[in-house]
């Protein structure tokens, strides 16, 4: 067993027994090791006398459903503590990518409006839904949650209602969408979602998390987390009032517009301060990208000529530092004229798809007098979402970029899992064992 700095020598019989038990329990060995380490750390911090001799090594993974699954980024974030029961998406390109990375055993490629509760096996601990954002996006047309694309929330919710009626309602339901969902139709869309949760007797709350806390990408997203009424929420996961860290004014204003019944079910989620991010935009850039080519000098000059004086001054200031600096560039239309706007703070702008109302991102690599430009590569887009380099992307550039731009940031999902989802389920599991 190795880490980056240490090696541990294990007795062969102990190692074989360990892996044998993991296999019998159908639990990944890595998950067991993480659990043992967490327990040991907690034991030392609290001076507890917990031992491992008379207890199972670990529970079975919690079960989840993944709707609007895309390439499985929610699954990537949830990790080995979870086991997928069903993944659903209508997009065949995304479904193929999902299958290439996760297998197709639990994958159902079908319109969510055509699904019934008969398509959903057993009872899940979690249902995750990153439903389409285009009609709620500030960059889109703003048609709202009743429109064609974002309106797919309602057939999904009909499935959840059906599961609740069959007494198979997931213990936790998580919705993910764009920041604009808070203000869409003067917060009426958010209020409708709140009423949907309270209507099936789920307590719920929301947080805004910017992926920039974990990745070099500015990407604010809304996460609504609902918990079944008979599942207790530990006190330390709740706070009595909004926190500026996770509940910006747009969220508190949207909360104020909830119905009386929905407001009664509201939870102000309490999350810890994330650790400081140590990776910048320049750290994820490929020196020799495969999916894109560097622009010619003439193309780079044309790009620079599209910049305003303010943006050109940013480039010149970067040149004077004498450092290699990577900047993100988006083409915008201002007053009927296409222009190029540059961001030089080692953070990427938000990845979006053309259907989300934005162009593909271009990068400038500024190294003194030398300036080169090209499109952001598909692998770089995947890295900005927190996907590992062994993740298999679609072969076509546009497909890969679309997949990344439509996804959920992997480390944000992991953060929510570790700090809200797993603590709730583990507390529920322990309470049932005591009872």
C-alpha positions as a printed NumPy array, in Angstrom:
array([[  0.   ,   0.   ,   0.   ],
       [  1.488,   3.362,  -1.05 ],
       [  0.889,   7.052,  -0.616],
       [  2.833,   9.841,  -2.236],
       [  5.367,   9.773,   0.619],
       [  5.008,   6.532,   2.585],
       [  4.869,   2.781,   2.063],
       [  3.065,   0.385,   4.397],
       [  4.106,  -3.254,   4.498],
       [  1.205,  -5.573,   5.333],
       [  1.258,  -9.189,   6.352],
       [  0.032, -11.174,   3.282],
       [ -2.578, -13.092,   5.291],
       [ -3.951,  -9.84 ,   6.749],
       [ -4.107,  -8.259,   3.304],
       [ -5.897, -11.292,   1.802],
       [ -8.426, -11.388,   4.642],
       [ -9.071,  -7.667,   4.279],
       [ -9.766,  -7.852,   0.548],
       [-11.821, -11.024,   1.005],
       [-14.164,  -9.317,   3.478],
       [-14.465,  -6.256,   1.235],
       [-15.423,  -8.51 ,  -1.658],
       [-17.997, -10.378,   0.43 ],
       [-19.605,  -7.102,   1.502],
       [-19.371,  -5.711,  -2.059],
       [-17.604,  -2.62 ,  -0.717],
       [-14.535,  -0.991,  -2.36 ],
       [-11.363,  -1.456,  -0.323],
       [-10.53 ,   2.24 ,  -0.743],
       [-13.823,   3.184,   0.906],
       [-13.053,   0.929,   3.868],
       [ -9.64 ,   2.49 ,   4.323],
       [-11.098,   6.005,   4.258],
       [-13.712,   5.014,   6.824],
       [-11.118,   3.458,   9.135],
       [ -8.914,   6.53 ,   8.858],
       [-11.82 ,   8.882,   9.629],
       [-12.829,   6.795,  12.659],
       [ -9.273,   6.667,  13.917],
       [ -8.829,  10.421,  13.546],
       [-12.12 ,  11.083,  15.344],
       [-11.127,   8.619,  18.044],
       [ -7.871,  10.448,  18.709],
       [ -9.548,  13.845,  18.69 ],
       [-12.251,  12.821,  21.136],
       [-10.197,  10.319,  23.152],
       [-12.904,   7.784,  22.411],
       [-12.395,   4.121,  23.234],
       [-13.963,   2.873,  20.012],
       [-12.498,  -0.386,  18.733],
       [-12.992,  -2.211,  15.466],
       [-12.94 ,  -5.781,  16.782],
       [-16.669,  -6.335,  17.274],
       [-18.217,  -4.27 ,  14.502],
       [-18.46 ,  -4.676,  10.723],
       [-15.759,  -2.857,   8.829],
       [-18.232,  -0.633,   6.973],
       [-21.817,  -0.351,   5.823],
       [-22.838,  -1.141,   2.277],
       [-22.708,   1.868,  -0.075],
       [-25.714,   4.153,  -0.054],
       [-27.931,   3.883,  -3.123],
       [-28.691,   6.748,  -5.493],
       [-30.644,   7.668,  -8.613],
       [-29.11 ,  10.08 , -11.127],
       [-31.514,  11.968, -13.39 ],
       [-30.402,  14.193, -16.301],
       [-27.191,  12.27 , -15.702],
       [-25.129,  13.638, -18.601],
       [-21.645,  12.163, -18.391],
       [-22.059,  11.115, -14.768],
       [-20.374,  14.039, -13.025],
       [-22.656,  13.754,  -9.994],
       [-21.663,  10.097,  -9.806],
       [-17.99 ,  11.05 , -10.026],
       [-18.441,  13.456,  -7.131],
       [-20.383,  11.039,  -4.94 ],
       [-17.606,   8.465,  -5.203],
       [-17.289,   4.986,  -3.771],
       [-19.523,   5.641,  -0.766],
       [-22.453,   5.395,  -3.16 ],
       [-23.879,   2.8  ,  -5.548],
       [-25.933,   3.784,  -8.59 ],
       [-29.344,   2.133,  -8.972],
       [-30.463,   4.072, -12.059],
       [-28.968,   6.725, -14.333],
       [-31.247,   8.433, -16.838],
       [-30.685,  10.828, -19.727],
       [-32.33 ,  11.369, -23.094],
       [-29.174,  12.566, -24.899],
       [-27.517,   9.646, -26.684],
       [-24.107,  11.3  , -26.951],
       [-24.049,  11.9  , -23.209],
       [-25.397,   8.422, -22.526],
       [-22.635,   6.872, -24.622],
       [-20.053,   8.833, -22.648],
       [-21.697,   7.762, -19.402],
       [-21.551,   4.114, -20.47 ],
       [-17.903,   4.415, -21.531],
       [-16.97 ,   5.651, -18.064],
       [-19.407,   3.904, -15.738],
       [-20.835,   0.999, -17.688],
       [-24.397,   0.682, -18.963],
       [-25.827,  -1.752, -16.415],
       [-27.952,   0.892, -14.657],
       [-28.256,   3.338, -17.566],
       [-31.682,   4.036, -19.059],
       [-31.677,   6.251, -22.17 ],
       [-35.195,   7.586, -22.266],
       [-37.231,  10.784, -21.988],
       [-37.871,  11.383, -18.279],
       [-41.493,  12.169, -19.17 ],
       [-41.909,   8.57 , -20.361],
       [-40.535,   6.986, -17.193],
       [-42.784,   5.428, -14.575],
       [-42.066,   4.272, -11.057],
       [-41.848,   0.749, -12.492],
       [-38.572,   1.816, -14.137],
       [-37.062,   2.646, -10.745],
       [-35.76 ,  -0.3  ,  -8.729],
       [-36.027,  -0.611,  -4.95 ],
       [-35.7  ,   2.374,  -2.648],
       [-32.915,   4.889,  -3.04 ],
       [-31.215,   6.887,  -0.332],
       [-30.65 ,   9.78 ,  -2.724],
       [-32.151,  11.105,  -5.918],
       [-29.947,  13.64 ,  -7.728],
       [-31.359,  15.769, -10.548],
       [-29.382,  18.392, -12.472],
       [-32.352,  19.351, -14.626],
       [-31.863,  21.512, -17.746],
       [-31.034,  25.13 , -16.982],
       [-31.455,  26.914, -20.318],
       [-34.896,  28.355, -19.548],
       [-33.743,  29.577, -16.129],
       [-30.313,  30.853, -17.121],
       [-29.475,  34.542, -17.081],
       [-27.72 ,  33.867, -20.396],
       [-30.75 ,  32.164, -21.903],
       [-34.203,  33.365, -22.885],
       [-35.605,  33.112, -19.346],
       [-38.736,  31.198, -20.355],
       [-38.883,  29.623, -16.898],
       [-39.654,  26.311, -15.282],
       [-42.814,  25.819, -17.349],
       [-40.872,  25.966, -20.617],
       [-39.852,  22.968, -22.724],
       [-36.322,  22.309, -21.435],
       [-36.325,  23.385, -17.775],
       [-39.942,  22.226, -17.624],
       [-38.641,  18.65 , -17.578],
       [-38.442,  19.209, -13.826],
       [-42.148,  18.437, -13.564],
       [-42.15 ,  14.907, -15.039],
       [-39.131,  14.174, -12.839],
       [-41.046,  15.436,  -9.828],
       [-44.049,  13.351, -10.823],
       [-41.771,  10.317, -10.465],
       [-40.711,  11.462,  -7.005],
       [-44.351,  11.924,  -5.999],
       [-45.1  ,   8.449,  -7.275],
       [-42.285,   6.938,  -5.234],
       [-43.518,   8.76 ,  -2.135],
       [-47.019,   7.344,  -2.649],
       [-45.512,   3.872,  -2.962],
       [-43.573,   4.501,   0.268],
       [-40.323,   4.376,  -1.719],
       [-39.5  ,   8.06 ,  -1.553],
       [-35.733,   8.726,  -1.474],
       [-34.452,   9.856,   1.905],
       [-32.802,  12.84 ,   0.214],
       [-33.545,  14.658,  -3.05 ],
       [-30.998,  17.115,  -4.483],
       [-31.726,  19.527,  -7.317],
       [-28.949,  21.45 ,  -9.063],
       [-29.441,  24.408, -11.363],
       [-28.151,  27.841, -12.296],
       [-28.098,  30.91 , -10.057],
       [-30.801,  32.456, -12.218],
       [-33.322,  29.906, -10.923],
       [-33.612,  32.095,  -7.812],
       [-34.92 ,  35.112,  -9.706],
       [-36.645,  33.445, -12.689],
       [-40.153,  34.881, -13.067],
       [-39.658,  37.063,  -9.985],
       [-38.789,  33.996,  -7.862],
       [-42.075,  32.274,  -8.733],
       [-40.169,  29.31 , -10.215],
       [-38.157,  28.861,  -7.025],
       [-41.33 ,  29.161,  -4.99 ],
       [-42.978,  26.471,  -7.133],
       [-40.07 ,  24.126,  -6.461],
       [-40.365,  24.867,  -2.736],
       [-44.06 ,  24.026,  -2.803],
       [-43.245,  20.807,  -4.638],
       [-40.971,  19.753,  -1.752],
       [-43.394,  20.746,   0.986],
       [-46.219,  19.07 ,  -0.93 ],
       [-44.59 ,  15.659,  -0.44 ],
       [-43.643,  16.48 ,   3.16 ],
       [-39.913,  17.002,   2.651],
       [-37.945,  19.524,   4.646],
       [-35.707,  21.462,   2.3  ],
       [-33.196,  24.269,   2.026],
       [-30.818,  25.694,  -0.548],
       [-27.25 ,  26.88 ,  -0.873],
       [-25.318,  28.732,  -3.556],
       [-21.88 ,  27.258,  -4.159],
       [-19.328,  28.719,  -6.54 ],
       [-17.074,  26.042,  -8.036],
       [-14.318,  28.664,  -7.778],
       [-13.905,  27.578,  -4.136],
       [-12.596,  24.237,  -5.425],
       [-11.623,  24.737,  -9.075],
       [-10.236,  27.61 , -11.18 ],
       [-13.652,  28.267, -12.735],
       [-16.231,  30.874, -11.778],
       [-19.422,  28.814, -11.664],
       [-22.166,  29.695,  -9.171],
       [-24.84 ,  27.058,  -8.864],
       [-27.992,  26.564,  -6.811],
       [-28.355,  23.333,  -4.833],
       [-31.72 ,  22.549,  -3.251],
       [-31.517,  19.699,  -0.742],
       [-34.715,  18.068,   0.512],
       [-34.97 ,  15.467,   3.273],
       [-37.881,  13.101,   3.876],
       [-39.891,  14.069,   6.971],
       [-39.137,  10.852,   8.888],
       [-35.366,  11.272,   8.421],
       [-33.827,  13.354,  11.202],
       [-31.479,  16.202,  10.288],
       [-28.648,  16.452,  12.849],
       [-28.584,  19.8  ,  14.65 ],
       [-25.04 ,  20.652,  13.537],
       [-26.146,  20.607,   9.884],
       [-28.639,  23.419,  10.5  ],
       [-28.322,  27.06 ,  11.446],
       [-31.017,  29.394,  12.687],
       [-30.411,  32.086,  10.093],
       [-28.867,  32.635,   6.692],
       [-25.088,  32.59 ,   6.308],
       [-23.47 ,  35.072,   3.95 ],
       [-21.089,  32.291,   2.896],
       [-23.815,  30.082,   1.39 ],
       [-27.008,  32.171,   1.379],
       [-26.56 ,  35.368,  -0.672],
       [-29.208,  38.065,  -0.778],
       [-30.806,  36.605,  -3.922],
       [-31.465,  33.396,  -1.999],
       [-32.841,  35.118,   1.091],
       [-35.153,  37.187,  -1.135],
       [-36.339,  34.054,  -2.927],
       [-36.905,  32.387,   0.443],
       [-39.093,  35.322,   1.507],
       [-41.394,  34.579,  -1.447],
       [-42.064,  30.954,  -0.477],
       [-45.592,  29.926,   0.39 ],
       [-46.488,  29.726,   4.085],
       [-46.463,  25.92 ,   3.985],
       [-43.155,  25.736,   2.137],
       [-41.543,  28.232,   4.528],
       [-42.475,  25.968,   7.448],
       [-40.374,  23.195,   5.888],
       [-37.328,  25.397,   5.228],
       [-33.843,  24.542,   6.515],
       [-30.863,  26.903,   6.576],
       [-28.089,  24.451,   5.792],
       [-24.861,  24.803,   7.754],
       [-21.703,  24.053,   5.779],
       [-18.066,  24.449,   6.806],
       [-15.61 ,  26.804,   5.147],
       [-13.875,  24.821,   2.362],
       [-10.125,  24.468,   2.38 ],
       [ -8.204,  27.002,   0.315],
       [ -7.938,  26.161,  -3.36 ],
       [ -4.367,  25.519,  -4.539],
       [ -4.897,  25.166,  -8.29 ],
       [ -5.12 ,  27.978, -10.814],
       [ -6.289,  28.279, -14.419],
       [ -2.708,  28.108, -15.673],
       [ -2.218,  24.774, -13.874],
       [ -4.8  ,  22.943, -15.996],
       [ -3.563,  24.158, -19.395],
       [ -2.111,  21.573, -21.791],
       [  1.18 ,  22.383, -23.513],
       [  0.369,  20.112, -26.431],
       [ -3.414,  19.846, -26.745],
       [ -4.827,  17.207, -29.068],
       [ -8.396,  18.452, -29.56 ],
       [ -7.509,  22.002, -30.681],
       [ -4.78 ,  23.81 , -32.589],
       [ -2.958,  27.024, -31.734],
       [ -4.09 ,  30.058, -33.701],
       [ -1.852,  31.609, -36.299],
       [ -0.191,  34.934, -35.457],
       [ -2.701,  36.66 , -37.714],
       [ -5.627,  35.078, -35.862],
       [ -4.183,  36.137, -32.502],
       [ -3.703,  39.71 , -33.763],
       [ -7.324,  39.77 , -34.936],
       [ -8.49 ,  38.586, -31.51 ],
       [ -6.505,  41.345, -29.809],
       [ -7.918,  43.91 , -32.249],
       [-11.43 ,  43.041, -31.012],
       [-10.549,  44.151, -27.477],
       [-11.418,  47.492, -25.936],
       [ -8.685,  49.699, -24.492],
       [ -9.526,  48.47 , -20.985],
       [ -9.063,  44.84 , -22.026],
       [ -5.873,  45.575, -23.976],
       [ -4.46 ,  47.318, -20.905],
       [ -5.049,  44.105, -18.938],
       [ -3.022,  42.174, -21.521],
       [ -0.199,  44.742, -21.459],
       [ -0.094,  44.643, -17.646],
       [  0.202,  40.858, -17.794],
       [  3.086,  41.151, -20.25 ],
       [  4.997,  43.431, -17.872],
       [  4.946,  40.86 , -15.05 ],
       [  7.481,  38.708, -16.886],
       [  5.487,  35.629, -15.898],
       [  3.618,  33.105, -18.026],
       [ -0.029,  34.03 , -17.57 ],
       [ -3.102,  32.276, -18.939],
       [ -6.169,  34.421, -19.58 ],
       [ -9.676,  33.445, -20.607],
       [-11.332,  35.264, -23.514],
       [-15.016,  35.341, -24.451],
       [-16.458,  36.925, -27.557],
       [-19.467,  39.11 , -26.803],
       [-21.753,  41.349, -28.824],
       [-21.906,  44.857, -27.374],
       [-24.127,  47.443, -29.074],
       [-24.257,  45.284, -32.182],
       [-20.465,  44.922, -32.389],
       [-18.604,  41.712, -31.62 ],
       [-15.794,  42.247, -29.157],
       [-13.397,  40.149, -27.097],
       [-13.292,  40.427, -23.303],
       [-10.359,  39.067, -21.318],
       [-10.133,  37.79 , -17.742],
       [ -6.688,  37.743, -16.128],
       [ -7.002,  36.485, -12.548],
       [ -6.006,  32.815, -13.017],
       [ -9.704,  31.901, -13.021],
       [-11.703,  30.669, -15.991],
       [-15.047,  32.15 , -16.847],
       [-18.055,  29.864, -16.479],
       [-18.149,  27.064, -19.038],
       [-21.346,  27.291, -21.021],
       [-22.789,  25.662, -24.091],
       [-24.055,  27.547, -27.156],
       [-27.615,  26.627, -26.116],
       [-26.87 ,  28.344, -22.8  ],
       [-26.276,  31.613, -24.619],
       [-22.498,  31.865, -24.829],
       [-19.555,  31.189, -27.099],
       [-16.754,  28.73 , -26.5  ],
       [-13.922,  30.033, -24.392],
       [-10.633,  31.092, -25.97 ],
       [ -7.407,  31.3  , -24.006],
       [ -4.46 ,  33.663, -24.281],
       [ -1.087,  32.426, -23.095],
       [  0.896,  35.57 , -22.323],
       [  4.646,  35.174, -21.852],
       [  6.315,  38.58 , -22.129],
       [  6.164,  39.778, -25.724],
       [  5.004,  36.374, -26.887],
       [  1.208,  35.959, -26.975],
       [ -0.488,  32.838, -28.291],
       [ -4.176,  32.005, -28.51 ],
       [ -6.448,  29.051, -29.142],
       [ -9.725,  27.519, -28.033],
       [ -9.887,  25.888, -24.624],
       [ -9.223,  22.187, -25.217],
       [-11.779,  19.514, -24.375],
       [ -9.47 ,  18.026, -21.721],
       [ -8.994,  21.454, -20.147],
       [-12.773,  21.891, -20.037],
       [-13.047,  18.53 , -18.275],
       [-10.345,  19.539, -15.776],
       [-12.252,  22.755, -15.037],
       [-15.168,  20.542, -13.992],
       [-12.955,  18.424, -11.751],
       [-12.928,  15.324, -13.94 ],
       [ -9.765,  13.18 , -13.833],
       [ -7.604,  12.796, -16.923],
       [ -8.597,   9.136, -17.299],
       [-12.215,  10.185, -17.834],
       [-13.152,   9.239, -21.407],
       [-14.451,  12.248, -23.306],
       [-16.421,  12.185, -26.584],
       [-14.194,  12.214, -29.643],
       [-15.762,  15.309, -31.219],
       [-14.634,  18.608, -29.716],
       [-18.103,  20.175, -29.682],
       [-19.573,  17.131, -27.954],
       [-16.869,  17.125, -25.275],
       [-17.242,  20.869, -24.649],
       [-21.03 ,  20.548, -24.513],
       [-20.767,  17.666, -22.039],
       [-18.515,  19.674, -19.713],
       [-20.505,  22.898, -20.001],
       [-23.741,  21.099, -19.116],
       [-22.277,  19.268, -16.116],
       [-21.99 ,  19.776, -12.376],
       [-18.586,  20.456, -10.808],
       [-17.319,  17.186,  -9.336],
       [-15.677,  18.525,  -6.132],
       [-18.823,  20.519,  -5.276],
       [-20.853,  17.307,  -5.317],
       [-18.205,  15.661,  -3.148],
       [-18.304,  18.592,  -0.716],
       [-22.075,  18.316,  -0.338],
       [-21.878,  14.549,   0.021],
       [-19.284,  14.702,   2.783],
       [-20.846,  17.587,   4.699],
       [-24.611,  17.102,   4.336],
       [-25.699,  13.928,   2.535],
       [-23.532,  11.318,   4.264],
       [-23.889,  12.829,   7.773],
       [-27.702,  12.719,   7.452],
       [-27.756,   9.136,   6.21 ],
       [-25.179,   7.917,   8.716],
       [-27.101,   9.504,  11.6  ],
       [-30.31 ,   7.892,  10.306],
       [-28.581,   4.527,   9.98 ],
       [-27.188,   4.722,  13.523],
       [-30.582,   5.772,  14.951],
       [-32.264,   2.77 ,  13.346],
       [-29.618,   0.41 ,  14.707],
       [-30.105,   1.787,  18.238],
       [-33.874,   1.471,  17.917]])
